[in-house]
Amino acid sequence: MDDVSTPTQTLPDVDTRPEGVDTTSDDTPKMFHYVRKAKITESAVTGTHVVALCGEVFPVTRSPKPGSPVCPDCKKVFESLPPGGKD
């Protein structure tokens, strides 16, 4: 399972970052999902798909801004992970 963090807080011990999917008609993501940081760059460069903590699979196309909505399923899984989730 992949690790990720919220766009509104910094968690230095966790190697994760949220990424967007579920876009609206104006190409703005409806919510952001938690995804492993190392996979974000790879996806952005090569177009490969990432897997969010909730199981959603998508290519990275957007970066979150502070206050962006976060997938509640990803957030619940992330909050249950132990600190420092590096593997």
N, C-alpha and C positions, 0 to 999 in steps of 0.2 A: 504494500500500500504506500502511496506517495504522501509526503509531508507538505504542509503549507502554512502561511500565517495571514493575519488580517491586514487590510490596507490602512487601518487607522492606528496600528500600534507596531512598535519595533520589538522583535523578539530575537536578540542576537544569538541565543543558544540554539535556535532552530533554523535549519537551512531550507527555508521555504518562502514562497511568495504567492499571492493570489493572481490569477489571470482570468480574463473575461471570456464568456460565451453567452449563449442565449441572447442574441441581439434583437433590438427593436427595429422598427422600420427605418429609423434614421441612422442605423449602424452603430448605435450605442448599446453596449451590453446591458441586459436587464439585471444581471448579477455577476459577481466574480466568484471563481472557485479556487480552492486551495490546491496548489500544484508544486512539485519539487522544483526548486530554483534552477538546478542544473538542466532540467528538461525544458525550462522556459526559453533559454537562449537557443538551445538546439532546435526547438520548434519554430521559433521566430526566424531563424536563419534558413533552415532546411524545409520547413513546412510540415514536419512530422507531427503526429498527434500526441497530446499529453493525456494522462489519466488523472482526474481530480480525486480527492479523498472520497467523494460521494459516488465515484464510478463513472462520471461523465467523461466522455472522450471527445477531444476537439483540438484543432490547431490553434496556437497562440496568435491572436491578432490585435489585442489591446492590452494596455497596462492600466491598473486601477489608479484612481485618484483618491485622496483622503475622503472618507465618508461614503465611498461607493458601496452599494448593497452587496452583501456576501451571501453565498449559498448557505442556508441554515443547516443542511445536512453536512456539508464540509466543515462548517464551524463546530458542530457538535462532535464530529470525529476528531478534529484538531485539538479541541479542548480536553479530550480524553487521553491524548498522547502524553507520554512523559517528557519533561523538559530536556532540551539538548538532543533532539531526535536525529542526529547525524548517523549515517550508516556507512 
